[in-house]
Amino acid sequence: MLTLKNSNKIKKLEDNFWIELDIQGHYEDINSKEELEILEQLKNNSWEDVVAQRFADKHPWLYSIIIDRGRSLFLDFLPTKKGGNYLDVGSGWGQIAIPLSRQGNVFCLDITVSRLKILREIARQEKSVLNYVCGNFCTFPFDDNQFDAVVFNGTLEWIALGLPGKTIWQVQQESLQKTFNILSPGGYVYIGIENSLGLKYLFGAPDDHTCLPYLSFLNEEKARSLYAKSVPNKPLPAKTWSLVEYKKMLTDAGLDVVEIYGCFPDYKLIRQMIPLNEINAMLSAGGLPYPEHSGTSGKRLETNEHLDAAYRLLAKNNIAEYFCPSFGIIARKPE
């Protein structure tokens, strides 16, 4: 059961569907019109067929992200309990929410009603029972101490979008503090996110969120300036950080870091999750385990041979863990 703080800004559509009034956004991958078209198609077709027809040829990278089972591989590492309450922030197409629902009650938070209705139809076809929350994580009035785990899989970096007046760092920090509050004592948070110091970004691969090279490792002020030159009159949409910065953000929110994994080739389509304390040995012995790709298109990078050589050398110096492409981070609220 979802419990909320007193608020007149929440409307309950159904027993398992809540909407935060005046707080709705939109996705960049597909527009509102296409969402409605997909919803109509799902009435008479399997969701796999609809997604394949829509995206397999025209948007193969999006198609891979939607259907690839590697996206939810981290659930094998996340401590869960049967019958627990789980919040999936930015639930998208349900790649996390549906398998997680086998463990307990999953609340899917997203920014459009249409996207949640698409997810509801996918869940119906998959015979999964989910709960739906339309709104913004930062402003939705969740009550405290009610979730056994909160998942930010590719969403914490975007969390400040549409919330002007603060830096991205500030909004992310406040979001983790809110996560601390709504977690039950002993509850977990999982964050799947890029490493701003990922070796491929240092080699010139474009930032996954802005498509600009040599941006991810800049501080926020300089990243804003670079983005403004390329996309005038629009705010920097997202920001990622380094390993040390993620640890600081979590500990400042009162959360204990349990384990951090290096995700290869990245957290979006995980093939291997390696604990950071094993990264140097793994890379020294075998080099780069999977070819790396652009996070904006999925295209294999031309620099993989050089990346492999650089990773091996970093591993010899016992610092390769700082340059993983992505992290899978598990932290915990103390009991």
N, C-alpha and C positions, 0 to 999 in steps of 0.2 A: 504494500500500500504506500502511495506517495503522500507525504505530509508537507504542507506549505505554511509559511509564515502568513500572517494576516495581510491580505492584499486585495484591492478592488480592480487589479489589472489582469486578473486571470479568469478565463472563461473555460468551463469544463464542457466540451462538446459531447463526450460520451464517458462511460465509466473508466475508460483507459486512454482518454485523449484530452489533453489540456493545451490551451493557447494563451500565450502572453499577448494581451491586446497592444496594438501599435508597435510591436517589435517583431517584424518579419523582414527577411532579407531575400537574397537571390544567389543562385550559383552561377559560376562562370562557365562550367562545363556544358550545361544545356540551359536554355531560357524557359520562362514560365509557359510559353505556348507549347514547347516540345514536351514539357512535363505533363501537361494535360493530354497531349496526343498519346504519350506512352501509357498514361493511366487508362485511357480508353482501350488501347490495344491489349492491355493486360486482362481485360475482362474475358477475352476469348482465346488467348494464347499464353503459352508458358513464358515465364519471365526470361528464361535463357534464350528462347527464340526471339523475343522482342529486343533484348539487348544485343544479340548477335546481328539482327537485321539493321538495327540503328547504328551500331558503332564498330563492328568487326572490321569493315573495310574503310569507313570514313574516318574513324577515330580509334585506331588500333591500340594506342597507349591507354586511353580511357577504358576501352574494352578489357584490356589485360588487368587493369586495376580493379574492375568490377568483378571479374570472374575468377581471378587467380586465387587459389586456396592459400598461397603463401602469405597473403595479407593478414590472416588470422593466426599464423603460426605461433605468435607470442602468447596466445592463450594457454599453450602447453606449459608456459613458465610462470603464469600469473596464479598465485594462490587463490583459489575460490572454494566456496563451500556450497553444498546442495541447499537450495531454498534461500540463498542470499539475495540481497537487493543490489542491482548493478546499474550504473549510469553510463551510457555511451554518448559522449559529447561529440556531435557532428556525425550522426549515425549513417548518413548517406544511403547506400544501397543495401545496408544490413550485413555487410561482410563480417562484421564483428558481432553485432547484436544477435543474429540468428544462431550461430554456434554457441554463444555465451548463454542464450536462453535455455540451453539444456541443463544449466547449472542452477538457474533461479529466475527471479523476476527482473527483467531488463527494461529500463526506461530509456527510450531513444529520443535524444534531444537534437532537433535540427531547426533550421531557420525558415523553412517554407512548409506550408500545409500540404502542398501538392507532392513534395518529395516524401513527406511522411506517409501520405496516402499510397504512393507507389510502394514504399517499404511495407506498408500494411498488406498490400496485395501479394508482394513477394513472400512475406511471412505466411500468409494464408496458404499459398501454394506449397511452401516448405513445411506446413503443419507446425509452425512456431507461434507461440503466444507472446506478444510484445505489448509494451505500453508506449504511448507517444506524447512527446512534449514539444510544442512549437514555441520557440523563443530564443533568447540570448542567454547563454550560461551566466554572464556577468550580472545580469539584472533579474533573472528568474528567481522568485522567492522560495527556494528550497529550504525546508526546515533542517536543523542541524542533526548530526549523529544518526543518519538513516541509511547510508549506502555502505556496503561491504567492499565495493571497489568502484572507482571512477576511471574511465578510459578516455584518454586524449590521443587518438591514433591519427596523426596528421592534422590536428586541429589547434593545439596550443599556439602554434606560430601565427594562426589567423585570428586569434581570439579578440584582438583589439580593433578589427575591421568594423567600421561604422560607429566607433566610440571615440569621438574627437576630444581633445583637451588634455590627454595624457600620453605619455610615451608608451610604446608597445611593451617595453620592459615593465613599466608600472602596471599596466593592465594584466600582463601575464603573471606578475607577482601577486596581484590582488586575486587573480583567478585561482592560484594555488593556495592562497590563504583561505579562500572560500571552499576549495576542495577539502582542506583540512577540517573546516567547520562541519561540512555535510557528511564526511566520513564517520562511520562508527568507530569507536576506539579499537585499534588493531586493524582497521580497514586499509586497503591498498589503493594506490594510484599508479596507472601505467601511462607512460608517455612514449609514443613512437614519433621520432622527429629527426630531422637532418642535423648534422654537425657542421657548424659554420666554418670550422677548420678542416672539413673533409678534404682529403688530399686531392680529389678530383676538382674541387672548387679552386684550390690553390693553383692547379694546372690550367684553369680557364674554363671549366665546365660552367654553364649558366646556372645561376641561382634558380631553384625550383619554383619560386613563387613570383619572381619578377622577370624571369628569362634573361637577366643581365649577368654577364660574367664579372668576376672580381668585385662582387657586392657582398656576398654572404659574410665575409670575415671583417667587413668594415664595422665601426661602431655605429650606433643607430643614427646619430646626427649626420655622419658622412654618407651612410646608406640612403637616408632621406634625400640628401642633396644630389647624389648620383641618380636616384630614381626620378627626381623632379626634372632633371635635364632630359631624360628619355620620355617621361610621361608627365607633361605639365598639368598642373591643376588637379592632380590626384594624389592622395596621401600614400605613403609607403604601405602596402597592404599586409605585409607579414615580416617577421624577423626571427632568425634562428641564432643559436649561440654555441659556444664551445663547451667542452666537458666541464671545465672548472666553473663556468658561469651557470650551467644547469645545476650543478651540485649546490652552489650558493643560493640559487633561487629556491630550491627545495628546502634546504636547511633553514633559510630565513622564514619560510612558511610554517616551520615547526615539524616538517616531515623528515623521517629517517630514511636515508637511502639504503635499500636492501640489496639491490644488484643492478648493475648496468651492463648491458650487452652491446657489442658491436654487431650491427645488422648488415649482412652482405647479401646481395649487392646494395640493398637499402631497405628501410623499414616498409616501403610500399609493397614490395614483392619479395618477402624474406625467403631466402634459401638456407641461410645458416645464421644462428645467433650464438655469438661467442662471448663468454664472460670476459670482461676487460683484462683480468689478470692472466688470461690465457692467450691474448691476442699476439703478443710478441713471439711466443713459442710457435704458435700456429703459422704465422707469416714467415718466420725464419725457416721453418721446415718445408713449407709448401708454397709460399708466395700467395698472391691474391687468389682466393678460393673461387671467385666468380668474376667474369668480366663486368666492369662497371658501365653504367649507361647514364644518359642525360635524364634527369628527373623531370624535365619539361616535355620530352617526346618519347622516352624509352629507347632512343637510338643508341646503339653501342658506341662508346667513346673510342676515338682513334688513338687515344693516349694510353691504352691499357698496358702495352708493353713497358712504357716508361713508369706507369703507376706501379706495376709489379716490382720493378727494380727499386723504386723509391721506398715502397712498403718494406721490402726486405732489408734495406739499409736502416730505415727507422726502427725496425724490429731489433736489429743488431745493437742499436743504441738504446733499446728498451723504452721507446717513447711512441711506438706505433699506435697505441690505444687512443692517443689524442687526435688521430687523423682518420679514424673510421668514417665511412660515408654517412652513416646514420647510427642513432642510438635507440635501444629499447630500454627504458628506465623504469624500474620498479621501486617505489618508495612506500612508506607505511606511516600511518598515524599511530603514535605510541598509545598503548592501552592505559 
